[in-house]
Amino acid sequence: MKKIKYFYNTHTLRYEKLVTPFRVKLLRLFGFLSGLTVASAIVIYLYLKFFPQPTDIEYRRKYELLRDDYNQVNEKVKTLQQQMMALEKRDNEVYRSIFEANPVPDSARAKLIEQQKEIEKIKVMDDFELGADIASQLNNISARVAFQQKSYDNIAGLIKTQDVKLASLPAIQPVSNKQLNRIASGYGMRIDPVYGTPKMHKGLDFTAPQGTPIYATGNGVVKVSGTSGNGFGNHVVINHGYGYETLYGHMYRIKARQGQRIKRGEVIGWVGSTGKSTGPHCHYEVHINGHEVNPVYFFFNDLNAEQYDRLLKMASTGSAKSFD
């Protein structure tokens, strides 16, 4: 039952019922609602701060992933920049200095098209998808850089191998022949000086006084050093690798020993007339994969174009009779 309040009216000297005006009631209601609203806001704020919702937890997780992706991307970008600088330096050394060219990759030709595609792709992505896509692309770039690095390493290895091969090729004359007058008999059919019959002469005969130094025409290992009864007397055979061998016959004395490593231009013996020979000379042969070839085509390292042309003519028009 609602309590009724009274107050003493001093004017009427009577107790009268206390009646609250409507305006006061309205103000009290407004104050109550305002306090309730503020209290509710504070409670909600504290609840959201200390008791996050599942959606907030998901957003926070995505944010952490994005931050981790960004850190990884930043580190990969630094690494890729260093690797690309190394590749560019290697590219300049390989393509510019060796091939004297600067190839333009197909990716550069399609650069503008790819940029436009990437812009359209990014427009429809949210932050999480964008970060994941960037990370994926950088992983792909890393793989391509690693492949390119391996390719350049292979090229560098080939260049080193090529240097060794070039040093091993028989590329000079076996005796000093600055005046180009020592070739007495060339490669081809010649008259045998002993039997007087046509016979295939499988090398070149360089005439020189006995004791003239004979030089190795390329780097290699001495395969034969001595006399083996094949008509070449004291002779040396050098294995240059890559299928090349050279033979130096009729030496007066041999300097090189079997198994010895020899460099181009090193003295391996001295001109003589041992074996089946009619005068002091060096019989010189070049073999490729076991087959004799004309040695005159290998004198490109110590002759200019004019001298080489003269030597070719002399080798083709030399004496019809060989010295061995």
Backbone bond lengths (Angstrom), bond angles and torsions (degrees), N, CA, C in turn:
res aa  C-N    CA-C-N  psi(-1)  N-CA   C-N-CA  omega(-1)  CA-C   N-CA-C  phi
1 M - - - 1.451 - - 1.526 108.65 -
2 K 1.300 117.07 129.96 1.432 122.36 -177.04 1.512 110.54 -66.71
3 K 1.335 114.91 132.45 1.460 119.91 179.34 1.533 109.75 -77.89
4 I 1.304 114.76 139.73 1.467 121.42 178.42 1.510 107.50 -106.05
5 K 1.341 115.58 126.23 1.444 121.10 -179.50 1.539 110.16 -100.71
6 Y 1.358 115.17 142.99 1.464 121.56 179.67 1.517 108.96 -123.90
7 F 1.312 114.97 158.05 1.459 120.14 174.76 1.526 108.57 -139.24
8 Y 1.317 117.31 155.69 1.464 122.37 -176.84 1.510 109.26 -90.88
9 N 1.325 116.72 118.21 1.451 123.40 -179.39 1.514 108.00 -88.79
10 T 1.310 118.04 113.60 1.466 122.83 -176.37 1.520 112.88 -72.59
11 H 1.295 114.49 -19.01 1.464 117.14 179.47 1.530 111.08 -78.45
12 T 1.336 112.75 -42.74 1.467 116.70 -178.06 1.507 111.80 -94.29
13 L 1.320 117.51 -9.82 1.457 124.27 -178.24 1.526 110.47 56.52
14 R 1.372 113.03 42.62 1.470 119.43 179.72 1.519 109.39 -141.27
15 Y 1.350 116.10 156.89 1.462 121.63 172.58 1.525 108.63 -84.03
16 E 1.302 112.89 127.14 1.476 117.55 -178.94 1.535 109.32 -123.24
17 K 1.317 115.75 156.13 1.490 122.05 179.90 1.530 108.59 -70.26
18 L 1.397 113.60 135.83 1.461 119.98 178.30 1.532 109.40 -82.41
19 V 1.319 115.88 119.34 1.467 121.59 179.73 1.536 108.43 -115.67
20 T 1.377 116.99 121.84 1.481 121.70 179.57 1.516 109.33 -83.50
21 P 1.334 117.67 127.75 1.468 120.16 179.30 1.535 111.54 -65.29
22 F 1.303 114.62 152.10 1.473 120.89 -179.01 1.523 111.52 -62.06
23 R 1.327 117.26 -35.30 1.466 120.91 -179.51 1.515 111.31 -63.35
24 V 1.342 115.07 -39.75 1.463 119.61 178.91 1.515 110.41 -67.13
25 K 1.333 114.65 -41.82 1.466 118.21 177.58 1.533 111.29 -60.02
26 L 1.330 116.43 -41.07 1.462 121.25 -179.25 1.526 111.19 -64.27
27 L 1.343 115.52 -41.40 1.461 119.94 178.96 1.526 111.40 -66.07
28 R 1.313 115.54 -40.66 1.472 118.97 178.19 1.525 110.78 -63.43
29 L 1.359 115.90 -41.89 1.472 119.87 178.79 1.536 111.20 -62.75
30 F 1.299 114.93 -42.33 1.468 120.03 179.78 1.531 111.21 -63.74
31 G 1.315 115.78 -42.07 1.463 119.98 178.54 1.517 111.78 -64.27
32 F 1.325 115.49 -40.30 1.470 119.41 178.25 1.530 111.44 -62.93
33 L 1.321 115.31 -46.91 1.479 119.39 -179.24 1.537 110.90 -63.72
34 S 1.315 116.67 -39.41 1.471 119.98 179.07 1.523 110.43 -62.92
35 G 1.319 116.53 -45.73 1.458 119.88 178.76 1.510 111.66 -62.52
36 L 1.337 115.83 -39.91 1.457 120.31 178.81 1.518 111.44 -63.72
37 T 1.334 115.43 -40.45 1.473 119.32 179.46 1.521 111.25 -63.94
38 V 1.326 117.00 -46.51 1.469 120.72 179.98 1.522 110.52 -62.65
39 A 1.326 116.10 -43.37 1.461 119.69 -179.92 1.529 110.64 -63.25
40 S 1.345 115.41 -41.51 1.471 119.59 179.50 1.523 111.01 -62.59
41 A 1.341 115.82 -41.61 1.472 119.64 179.55 1.521 111.04 -62.26
42 I 1.346 114.79 -42.24 1.467 118.24 179.45 1.517 110.80 -64.31
43 V 1.322 116.38 -43.03 1.468 119.76 179.63 1.517 110.89 -62.82
44 I 1.343 115.64 -44.66 1.473 118.95 -179.89 1.524 110.77 -62.31
45 Y 1.334 116.86 -41.95 1.459 120.68 -179.69 1.529 110.69 -61.33
46 L 1.343 114.62 -47.06 1.467 117.91 -179.79 1.522 111.57 -65.24
47 Y 1.309 116.76 -35.57 1.468 120.57 179.46 1.532 111.10 -66.25
48 L 1.344 115.22 -45.83 1.467 118.52 -179.20 1.523 111.75 -67.92
49 K 1.333 115.75 -31.32 1.458 118.77 -179.05 1.516 111.83 -72.91
50 F 1.300 116.74 -43.23 1.464 120.15 -174.50 1.526 113.59 -100.73
51 F 1.341 117.70 -12.33 1.468 121.61 178.49 1.533 108.60 -132.21
52 P 1.396 117.71 76.82 1.470 121.18 -176.99 1.528 111.82 -63.44
53 Q 1.321 113.94 148.47 1.446 121.06 179.21 1.540 110.55 -80.51
54 P 1.327 119.22 161.57 1.475 121.91 178.01 1.522 112.84 -54.85
55 T 1.336 115.67 -38.37 1.471 117.75 179.13 1.515 111.22 -65.62
56 D 1.352 116.45 -37.77 1.464 119.60 177.63 1.519 111.42 -65.03
57 I 1.330 114.76 -39.93 1.473 118.85 178.39 1.524 110.15 -62.35
58 E 1.342 117.46 -40.13 1.466 121.86 179.93 1.522 110.76 -66.05
59 Y 1.343 115.24 -42.39 1.462 118.89 178.76 1.528 111.18 -64.61
60 R 1.336 115.26 -40.40 1.453 118.39 178.97 1.529 111.14 -64.75
61 R 1.339 116.25 -39.34 1.469 120.49 178.17 1.528 110.65 -62.62
62 K 1.347 115.66 -42.95 1.465 119.54 178.61 1.532 110.66 -63.36
63 Y 1.328 114.33 -38.80 1.461 117.94 179.66 1.528 110.79 -63.68
64 E 1.325 116.73 -42.45 1.463 120.65 178.60 1.518 110.90 -63.28
65 L 1.343 115.89 -41.01 1.465 119.53 178.48 1.519 111.30 -64.65
66 L 1.334 116.12 -42.23 1.451 119.74 178.24 1.527 111.30 -62.76
67 R 1.318 116.01 -40.72 1.457 119.22 178.92 1.519 110.73 -64.78
68 D 1.339 116.74 -42.12 1.470 119.86 177.91 1.525 110.56 -64.16
69 D 1.352 116.20 -42.47 1.472 120.10 178.36 1.521 110.71 -61.07
70 Y 1.323 115.64 -41.06 1.463 119.54 179.94 1.523 110.90 -62.91
71 N 1.323 116.21 -44.04 1.467 119.60 179.50 1.523 110.83 -62.55
72 Q 1.333 115.84 -41.97 1.461 119.31 178.48 1.525 110.75 -65.25
73 V 1.329 115.94 -42.41 1.465 120.32 179.15 1.523 110.08 -61.36
74 N 1.316 116.73 -42.63 1.456 120.77 -179.02 1.522 111.29 -61.95
75 E 1.335 116.68 -43.15 1.465 120.72 178.73 1.530 111.13 -66.38
76 K 1.339 115.60 -40.91 1.470 119.00 -179.32 1.521 111.14 -67.23
77 V 1.328 116.18 -36.85 1.463 119.44 178.73 1.529 110.15 -62.10
78 K 1.340 117.17 -43.13 1.457 120.42 178.04 1.524 111.15 -61.81
79 T 1.343 115.37 -44.34 1.462 119.57 179.72 1.522 111.37 -63.67
80 L 1.344 115.87 -43.80 1.469 120.16 -179.39 1.526 111.20 -64.68
81 Q 1.319 116.93 -36.53 1.451 119.61 178.26 1.524 110.98 -63.10
82 Q 1.323 116.51 -42.36 1.461 120.27 178.21 1.525 110.95 -64.93
83 Q 1.338 116.02 -43.25 1.461 119.47 179.88 1.526 111.31 -65.61
84 M 1.331 116.47 -40.54 1.457 119.23 -179.71 1.524 111.15 -66.63
85 M 1.341 117.42 -35.59 1.462 120.27 176.58 1.523 110.60 -63.17
86 A 1.339 116.12 -41.20 1.466 120.17 178.33 1.526 110.75 -64.93
87 L 1.346 116.10 -40.91 1.455 119.89 179.45 1.526 111.36 -66.95
88 E 1.318 116.74 -38.53 1.459 119.54 179.02 1.526 110.49 -64.43
89 K 1.335 115.90 -40.29 1.460 119.24 177.61 1.520 110.31 -63.53
90 R 1.348 115.67 -45.23 1.468 119.70 178.45 1.525 110.88 -63.03
91 D 1.343 115.99 -38.69 1.455 120.88 179.84 1.525 110.57 -62.02
92 N 1.330 116.18 -42.87 1.460 120.08 179.26 1.524 110.75 -63.74
93 E 1.334 115.69 -41.67 1.459 119.12 -178.22 1.519 111.51 -68.10
94 V 1.348 116.51 -38.37 1.463 120.27 -176.42 1.522 111.34 -79.55
95 Y 1.358 115.79 -59.23 1.456 119.27 -172.67 1.525 112.64 -73.12
96 R 1.322 117.44 -42.64 1.457 119.37 -174.85 1.524 111.86 -74.18
97 S 1.337 116.81 -46.52 1.457 119.28 -174.74 1.520 113.61 -79.58
98 I 1.344 117.12 -30.26 1.465 119.51 -175.96 1.522 111.28 -98.13
99 F 1.348 116.08 -52.72 1.457 119.60 -176.81 1.519 112.59 -93.43
100 E 1.362 116.94 -8.68 1.459 122.70 -179.21 1.525 111.31 50.80
101 A 1.314 115.51 46.35 1.465 121.18 -179.88 1.510 108.91 -149.22
102 N 1.327 114.41 160.48 1.460 119.84 178.68 1.521 107.94 -129.96
103 P 1.344 117.95 85.91 1.468 120.68 -175.76 1.521 111.81 -59.39
104 V 1.317 115.85 141.49 1.463 121.68 176.47 1.522 107.97 -100.83
105 P 1.337 118.48 116.33 1.472 119.95 -178.83 1.517 111.37 -68.36
106 D 1.323 114.66 153.88 1.464 119.94 178.35 1.517 111.72 -60.68
107 S 1.348 117.51 -30.72 1.458 120.23 -178.62 1.519 111.16 -62.81
108 A 1.348 117.00 -31.98 1.460 119.73 179.62 1.521 110.79 -69.56
109 R 1.337 116.88 -34.63 1.466 119.89 -179.70 1.522 111.44 -67.59
110 A 1.331 116.74 -30.73 1.465 120.97 -178.41 1.517 112.34 -98.04
111 K 1.322 117.02 17.83 1.458 120.61 -172.58 1.523 112.48 -62.83
112 L 1.337 117.24 -47.82 1.464 120.26 -177.24 1.520 111.34 -64.61
113 I 1.336 117.07 -39.97 1.460 120.38 179.55 1.515 110.65 -64.07
114 E 1.329 116.69 -43.71 1.459 120.58 -179.53 1.525 111.20 -65.78
115 Q 1.342 116.80 -37.06 1.456 119.17 178.43 1.520 110.76 -62.79
116 Q 1.340 117.15 -42.66 1.461 119.99 179.66 1.524 111.09 -64.12
117 K 1.326 117.04 -40.26 1.464 120.76 178.19 1.522 110.90 -62.29
118 E 1.348 116.62 -41.21 1.454 119.97 -179.65 1.521 111.31 -65.37
119 I 1.351 116.83 -38.33 1.467 120.17 178.82 1.522 110.64 -62.38
120 E 1.343 117.95 -45.57 1.462 121.62 179.12 1.527 111.41 -64.00
121 K 1.324 115.76 -35.53 1.463 120.43 -178.91 1.522 111.01 -69.05
122 I 1.342 116.33 -40.34 1.465 120.65 -177.20 1.525 111.65 -68.06
123 K 1.334 117.23 -30.96 1.459 121.11 -176.44 1.530 112.93 -59.26
124 V 1.332 117.31 -31.24 1.466 120.44 -174.97 1.523 112.81 -101.06
125 M 1.319 118.01 10.64 1.466 121.52 -177.93 1.523 110.62 -103.55
126 D 1.346 115.96 145.08 1.453 118.83 169.25 1.522 108.69 -87.36
127 D 1.343 116.40 177.74 1.460 120.38 -174.05 1.519 112.57 -61.05
128 F 1.335 116.54 -40.95 1.468 120.16 -177.29 1.534 110.53 -65.97
129 E 1.335 116.92 -46.16 1.467 120.61 179.37 1.522 110.61 -64.29
130 L 1.323 116.93 -38.42 1.455 120.52 179.84 1.520 111.32 -63.65
131 G 1.344 116.47 -45.56 1.460 119.61 179.07 1.516 112.10 -62.08
132 A 1.348 116.18 -43.14 1.467 120.01 179.46 1.521 111.06 -64.53
133 D 1.355 116.78 -38.96 1.464 120.61 -179.32 1.528 110.81 -67.31
134 I 1.326 116.66 -41.06 1.462 120.08 177.90 1.518 110.61 -62.22
135 A 1.325 116.12 -44.62 1.471 119.67 178.58 1.521 111.20 -60.39
136 S 1.350 116.57 -41.02 1.463 120.68 179.59 1.527 111.07 -64.07
137 Q 1.331 116.17 -43.13 1.464 119.73 -179.78 1.524 111.38 -65.10
138 L 1.332 116.14 -39.25 1.457 118.76 179.21 1.525 111.62 -67.17
139 N 1.341 116.81 -35.70 1.466 119.24 174.46 1.519 110.51 -61.33
140 N 1.332 115.82 -39.84 1.461 120.39 178.47 1.530 111.02 -65.09
141 I 1.343 115.99 -42.72 1.464 120.09 178.43 1.521 110.38 -62.98
142 S 1.333 115.83 -41.26 1.471 119.75 179.10 1.523 110.77 -59.10
143 A 1.337 116.11 -42.13 1.467 119.85 179.32 1.521 110.72 -64.73
144 R 1.344 116.63 -40.17 1.461 120.11 179.54 1.526 111.50 -67.19
145 V 1.331 116.08 -39.25 1.459 119.88 178.36 1.531 109.97 -63.90
146 A 1.338 115.56 -42.51 1.464 119.36 179.30 1.529 110.98 -62.40
147 F 1.334 116.38 -40.20 1.467 120.30 178.26 1.523 110.43 -65.31
148 Q 1.353 116.24 -43.10 1.457 119.84 179.88 1.520 111.20 -65.18
149 Q 1.330 115.97 -37.79 1.462 120.27 177.31 1.531 110.26 -60.83
150 K 1.337 115.60 -43.67 1.466 119.68 178.75 1.523 110.54 -63.47
151 S 1.337 116.44 -38.81 1.453 120.53 179.05 1.523 111.14 -62.20
152 Y 1.339 116.22 -44.94 1.456 119.81 179.61 1.518 111.16 -66.78
153 D 1.336 117.18 -35.88 1.459 119.86 176.45 1.529 110.71 -61.98
154 N 1.341 115.47 -39.54 1.462 119.20 177.23 1.523 110.91 -64.00
155 I 1.357 115.84 -40.43 1.461 119.36 178.63 1.520 110.53 -63.09
156 A 1.341 115.95 -43.64 1.468 120.11 178.79 1.528 110.67 -60.28
157 G 1.349 115.92 -40.21 1.462 119.70 177.58 1.516 112.05 -64.34
158 L 1.344 115.77 -39.85 1.467 120.01 178.20 1.526 111.27 -64.58
159 I 1.339 115.48 -37.97 1.462 119.33 179.62 1.519 110.25 -64.59
160 K 1.347 116.13 -43.52 1.461 119.41 178.73 1.531 110.55 -63.00
161 T 1.346 115.77 -42.60 1.465 120.00 178.39 1.517 110.76 -62.95
162 Q 1.350 115.75 -39.20 1.459 119.86 179.91 1.522 110.65 -64.66
163 D 1.344 117.14 -37.63 1.459 120.03 177.51 1.526 110.88 -61.65
164 V 1.334 115.55 -43.36 1.466 119.72 178.38 1.520 110.75 -63.98
165 K 1.335 115.68 -40.86 1.467 119.76 -179.50 1.520 111.15 -64.86
166 L 1.345 117.08 -44.13 1.459 120.34 -179.65 1.523 111.10 -62.07
167 A 1.347 116.52 -37.74 1.459 119.17 178.67 1.518 111.82 -70.37
168 S 1.328 117.85 -21.06 1.458 121.86 -177.73 1.530 112.60 -89.21
169 L 1.317 117.61 -20.46 1.461 119.21 -178.13 1.528 110.93 -65.02
170 P 1.339 118.63 140.21 1.471 121.27 176.03 1.524 109.72 -72.88
171 A 1.351 117.15 96.06 1.462 120.12 -167.92 1.527 114.09 -119.08
172 I 1.357 118.77 8.06 1.467 120.24 177.22 1.526 108.34 -131.59
173 Q 1.328 115.78 171.88 1.467 120.49 177.41 1.533 109.14 -81.42
174 P 1.334 117.44 147.68 1.474 120.05 -175.39 1.524 113.73 -74.40
175 V 1.328 118.27 -18.87 1.471 121.15 176.27 1.517 108.00 -129.90
176 S 1.329 116.13 156.99 1.458 120.71 178.67 1.519 109.20 -63.87
177 N 1.322 116.06 125.08 1.466 120.55 -174.01 1.524 109.70 -144.06
178 K 1.352 115.89 52.39 1.456 120.09 -176.53 1.525 112.67 -64.10
179 Q 1.326 116.31 -32.07 1.458 119.36 -179.84 1.526 112.67 -86.16
180 L 1.334 116.71 -3.17 1.472 122.98 178.17 1.531 112.09 56.90
181 N 1.338 116.45 40.03 1.467 119.57 -177.40 1.528 112.05 -124.78
182 R 1.351 117.94 16.31 1.458 119.91 -175.49 1.528 113.66 -99.84
183 I 1.327 118.54 -12.04 1.467 118.83 179.18 1.512 109.01 -77.92
184 A 1.329 115.19 114.11 1.460 120.53 -177.68 1.513 112.14 -99.10
185 S 1.298 116.68 -29.11 1.462 119.87 -178.70 1.524 108.43 -145.99
186 G 1.350 115.86 132.87 1.447 120.71 -176.39 1.517 113.63 -95.56
187 Y 1.314 113.70 -172.88 1.467 122.66 -178.49 1.532 108.53 -83.52
188 G 1.347 116.20 133.83 1.463 120.62 177.34 1.512 111.33 134.83
189 M 1.338 116.66 -164.19 1.460 121.51 -179.64 1.520 109.72 -72.77
190 R 1.346 116.00 125.21 1.464 122.37 179.78 1.532 108.85 -136.83
191 I 1.338 114.76 163.16 1.464 119.96 177.79 1.526 108.44 -84.04
192 D 1.329 116.20 125.68 1.454 120.95 178.81 1.523 108.50 -65.50
193 P 1.352 119.38 127.42 1.464 121.10 -175.53 1.521 113.51 -69.86
194 V 1.321 117.38 -20.04 1.467 121.29 -178.00 1.520 110.91 -94.06
195 Y 1.346 115.94 -48.40 1.457 119.99 -174.68 1.527 113.08 -95.24
196 G 1.322 117.99 -14.36 1.451 121.56 177.53 1.514 113.91 69.36
197 T 1.295 118.62 20.71 1.463 122.28 -179.68 1.537 109.74 -114.70
198 P 1.349 116.89 153.57 1.473 119.31 177.76 1.536 110.62 -63.22
199 K 1.301 114.81 137.51 1.455 120.08 -178.49 1.527 109.06 -151.39
200 M 1.313 114.85 145.45 1.464 119.49 178.72 1.512 109.94 -70.22
201 H 1.341 115.81 119.17 1.458 121.67 176.89 1.527 107.19 -95.34
202 K 1.337 117.53 111.28 1.453 122.51 -167.90 1.534 113.96 -92.40
203 G 1.334 116.75 15.79 1.454 119.47 178.89 1.511 111.30 -155.44
204 L 1.330 115.47 -161.09 1.467 122.77 176.14 1.516 108.82 -117.71
205 D 1.349 115.66 144.57 1.458 121.00 176.30 1.530 108.31 -106.03
206 F 1.343 115.98 118.86 1.459 121.76 177.38 1.525 107.84 -103.78
207 T 1.330 117.29 111.76 1.472 119.97 177.63 1.517 109.29 -78.92
208 A 1.336 115.90 141.64 1.463 121.62 178.97 1.518 108.10 -166.55
209 P 1.341 118.17 153.51 1.465 120.41 177.86 1.525 110.68 -59.56
210 Q 1.317 115.98 147.85 1.458 119.39 177.85 1.526 110.00 -58.22
211 G 1.350 115.30 135.16 1.459 120.90 -178.56 1.524 113.40 96.58
212 T 1.336 117.65 -2.72 1.467 120.08 176.55 1.533 109.15 -67.78
213 P 1.341 118.47 133.72 1.484 119.92 -178.27 1.528 112.29 -62.82
214 I 1.312 114.36 143.05 1.472 121.79 173.31 1.522 107.26 -112.59
215 Y 1.345 115.58 132.23 1.464 120.84 -173.75 1.530 111.30 -110.59
216 A 1.333 115.23 144.92 1.470 120.09 171.59 1.527 108.18 -67.53
217 T 1.305 116.92 134.42 1.467 120.43 -175.54 1.525 113.09 -89.35
218 G 1.335 117.78 -4.60 1.463 121.61 177.55 1.513 110.10 -166.66
219 N 1.316 117.11 162.11 1.466 120.76 177.37 1.525 110.30 -64.79
220 G 1.334 116.02 146.16 1.457 119.03 178.04 1.511 112.05 174.83
221 V 1.329 115.07 -166.79 1.463 122.78 179.98 1.520 108.27 -122.80
222 V 1.345 116.48 133.91 1.466 120.87 -179.19 1.520 109.50 -67.75
223 K 1.322 115.72 118.57 1.463 122.11 -179.35 1.532 111.49 -90.62
224 V 1.335 116.21 -41.21 1.474 122.18 -179.19 1.516 107.90 -132.40
225 S 1.327 116.66 137.49 1.472 121.65 176.28 1.523 108.10 -147.80
226 G 1.342 115.99 102.79 1.464 119.14 -178.79 1.510 111.84 146.47
227 T 1.324 115.42 -156.36 1.465 122.62 -179.37 1.518 108.87 -115.68
228 S 1.341 116.59 133.90 1.466 119.78 -178.27 1.524 112.47 -128.85
229 G 1.343 117.48 12.99 1.454 120.25 176.30 1.514 114.61 74.04
230 N 1.308 117.89 22.42 1.467 120.84 -179.41 1.521 112.64 -100.23
231 G 1.333 117.51 9.63 1.454 121.21 179.01 1.517 113.67 94.02
232 F 1.340 118.68 -11.81 1.470 120.80 -178.50 1.529 112.33 -88.73
233 G 1.344 117.59 -0.77 1.456 120.55 179.45 1.519 110.21 60.02
234 N 1.323 115.90 -139.37 1.466 119.88 175.05 1.533 108.53 -70.94
235 H 1.290 115.37 116.28 1.469 117.76 -176.25 1.530 110.29 -143.98
236 V 1.323 113.99 163.90 1.465 122.37 -179.75 1.524 108.45 -129.77
237 V 1.329 115.48 137.69 1.471 121.69 172.32 1.529 107.24 -120.04
238 I 1.321 115.95 127.02 1.462 121.29 179.67 1.525 109.86 -112.44
239 N 1.336 114.98 128.92 1.468 120.81 174.65 1.531 107.91 -93.07
240 H 1.335 116.37 114.60 1.465 121.57 -176.80 1.527 112.49 -92.90
241 G 1.333 117.17 -3.79 1.456 119.33 -174.75 1.521 110.54 79.62
242 Y 1.332 115.31 172.84 1.473 122.13 179.29 1.530 112.14 57.92
243 G 1.355 116.48 23.02 1.453 120.94 177.46 1.517 114.60 89.24
244 Y 1.347 118.99 1.82 1.463 122.31 -176.40 1.521 111.47 -99.66
245 E 1.346 115.86 137.63 1.456 123.62 171.25 1.518 108.79 -139.60
246 T 1.334 116.25 149.86 1.468 120.93 175.34 1.525 109.49 -129.33
247 L 1.331 115.31 148.79 1.472 122.10 -179.22 1.520 108.79 -124.22
248 Y 1.359 115.61 136.17 1.461 122.63 179.78 1.527 106.85 -126.69
249 G 1.352 117.37 113.04 1.458 120.48 -171.51 1.515 114.90 -110.41
250 H 1.377 114.00 164.17 1.468 125.18 171.33 1.527 112.73 67.11
251 M 1.326 117.99 34.16 1.472 120.57 -178.43 1.532 111.29 -70.60
252 Y 1.318 113.78 146.72 1.469 120.14 172.82 1.534 109.18 -72.60
253 R 1.349 114.60 -43.13 1.455 119.98 177.39 1.524 108.53 -149.10
254 I 1.336 114.72 145.10 1.467 120.23 -178.50 1.525 109.91 -104.02
255 K 1.307 116.31 136.22 1.460 121.43 176.88 1.535 111.77 -102.66
256 A 1.333 117.19 -39.98 1.465 121.46 -176.13 1.522 110.90 -71.46
257 R 1.328 115.91 145.08 1.461 121.39 178.95 1.528 109.83 -109.37
258 Q 1.312 115.38 149.96 1.462 120.37 179.02 1.538 110.22 -59.39
259 G 1.325 115.93 132.51 1.456 121.55 -178.91 1.518 114.02 89.28
260 Q 1.325 117.30 -8.12 1.463 121.26 -178.49 1.527 110.64 -74.75
261 R 1.319 115.96 140.62 1.462 121.07 174.27 1.521 108.82 -83.71
262 I 1.319 114.92 130.63 1.461 121.18 -174.44 1.522 109.36 -121.03
263 K 1.345 116.09 144.08 1.452 121.21 174.34 1.524 110.23 -108.14
264 R 1.336 114.24 153.50 1.467 119.23 179.23 1.532 110.18 -57.27
265 G 1.368 115.40 132.92 1.461 121.12 179.37 1.512 113.87 90.99
266 E 1.340 117.80 -4.20 1.466 120.91 179.72 1.525 109.66 -81.06
267 V 1.329 115.59 138.77 1.471 120.43 179.82 1.523 109.68 -70.64
268 I 1.344 116.43 127.38 1.466 120.95 -179.75 1.531 112.05 -113.73
269 G 1.347 116.84 -8.34 1.465 120.66 179.97 1.515 110.04 171.66
270 W 1.364 114.51 -170.17 1.459 119.51 -176.03 1.535 109.59 -133.90
271 V 1.313 114.88 145.85 1.475 121.74 -176.81 1.526 110.50 -59.41
272 G 1.358 114.32 137.88 1.455 120.24 176.66 1.518 109.97 -149.96
273 S 1.344 116.03 -158.30 1.461 121.04 -179.60 1.521 110.12 -142.37
274 T 1.334 115.91 40.45 1.461 120.24 -179.55 1.522 109.73 -81.75
275 G 1.350 115.23 160.62 1.459 119.90 179.81 1.515 111.42 76.26
276 K 1.316 117.39 -152.81 1.469 123.20 -178.87 1.530 108.51 -82.33
277 S 1.329 115.77 85.39 1.459 121.20 -174.76 1.515 109.87 -142.43
278 T 1.337 116.72 146.88 1.462 121.62 -179.98 1.524 112.32 -108.16
279 G 1.345 116.86 5.73 1.458 119.72 179.29 1.515 110.10 175.47
280 P 1.327 116.36 160.48 1.474 119.50 -178.97 1.534 111.33 -59.32
281 H 1.274 115.87 123.38 1.467 121.22 177.74 1.531 109.10 -168.29
282 C 1.329 115.83 167.33 1.467 121.77 173.68 1.522 108.21 -113.88
283 H 1.312 115.37 115.78 1.465 120.07 174.01 1.534 107.24 -85.26
284 Y 1.334 115.94 122.71 1.477 120.96 -172.66 1.521 109.94 -123.38
285 E 1.349 115.36 129.46 1.465 121.21 178.92 1.532 110.06 -128.30
286 V 1.340 114.61 151.66 1.472 122.09 173.04 1.519 107.72 -123.35
287 H 1.321 116.83 127.15 1.470 122.21 178.90 1.531 109.18 -115.65
288 I 1.320 115.63 136.19 1.466 121.10 174.26 1.520 107.81 -121.66
289 N 1.324 115.76 116.43 1.469 122.00 -177.88 1.524 111.37 52.07
290 G 1.351 115.89 40.73 1.458 121.33 175.81 1.510 115.24 85.49
291 H 1.325 118.91 -0.24 1.471 122.28 -178.83 1.524 110.07 -112.22
292 E 1.334 116.49 134.01 1.453 121.08 179.13 1.528 110.30 -73.37
293 V 1.334 116.05 138.10 1.465 122.05 176.75 1.523 108.00 -130.09
294 N 1.327 115.73 164.72 1.467 120.47 -178.19 1.527 109.15 -70.01
295 P 1.341 118.57 116.61 1.475 120.71 -177.45 1.520 113.91 -65.12
296 V 1.345 117.22 -20.62 1.457 119.43 -174.58 1.516 112.47 -62.24
297 Y 1.330 116.67 -22.83 1.468 119.87 -179.22 1.531 113.24 -78.76
298 F 1.326 117.22 0.95 1.467 120.49 -177.07 1.527 113.26 -112.53
299 F 1.329 117.71 9.37 1.461 119.84 -178.52 1.530 110.98 -94.76
300 F 1.307 116.32 50.45 1.468 119.67 -175.13 1.521 113.17 -96.93
301 N 1.321 117.14 -4.76 1.469 119.20 -173.55 1.525 113.03 -94.10
302 D 1.331 117.82 -19.34 1.461 119.88 -177.56 1.530 112.46 -125.07
303 L 1.334 117.22 15.75 1.463 121.65 179.82 1.515 110.18 -131.38
304 N 1.333 116.76 144.80 1.457 119.13 170.55 1.520 109.24 -86.21
305 A 1.316 117.74 -180.00 1.464 121.27 -174.03 1.525 111.58 -62.58
306 E 1.327 117.15 -41.05 1.467 120.19 -178.47 1.522 111.12 -67.66
307 Q 1.337 116.33 -44.18 1.463 119.64 179.18 1.516 111.11 -64.12
308 Y 1.330 116.23 -40.58 1.463 120.00 -179.86 1.523 110.64 -62.76
309 D 1.334 117.50 -39.79 1.463 121.22 179.23 1.527 110.12 -64.83
310 R 1.330 117.05 -41.71 1.472 120.52 177.50 1.525 111.22 -62.19
311 L 1.344 116.06 -42.07 1.460 120.46 -178.77 1.526 111.21 -65.10
312 L 1.310 116.85 -39.09 1.468 120.08 177.23 1.528 111.03 -59.91
313 K 1.313 116.16 -43.84 1.471 119.69 -179.55 1.523 111.04 -66.38
314 M 1.332 116.75 -41.11 1.467 119.72 179.98 1.528 111.42 -65.49
315 A 1.342 117.10 -39.17 1.459 120.46 -179.26 1.517 111.46 -67.84
316 S 1.331 117.12 -30.80 1.467 120.24 -178.28 1.515 112.70 -84.55
317 T 1.358 116.30 -23.10 1.472 119.12 -176.62 1.525 111.90 -113.50
318 G 1.339 118.16 18.59 1.466 121.68 -178.78 1.520 111.69 -69.57
319 S 1.307 113.46 -170.75 1.463 120.33 -177.64 1.507 111.40 -59.34
320 A 1.337 115.85 141.92 1.463 120.13 178.96 1.517 111.22 -76.36
321 K 1.329 116.01 -10.08 1.477 120.43 179.95 1.537 108.18 -111.74
322 S 1.314 115.87 131.43 1.442 119.51 178.61 1.512 110.74 -82.68
323 F 1.340 118.23 171.08 1.446 122.91 179.48 1.528 111.74 -94.70
324 D 1.363 117.08 -2.96 1.472 119.24 -179.87 1.531 110.30 -148.53
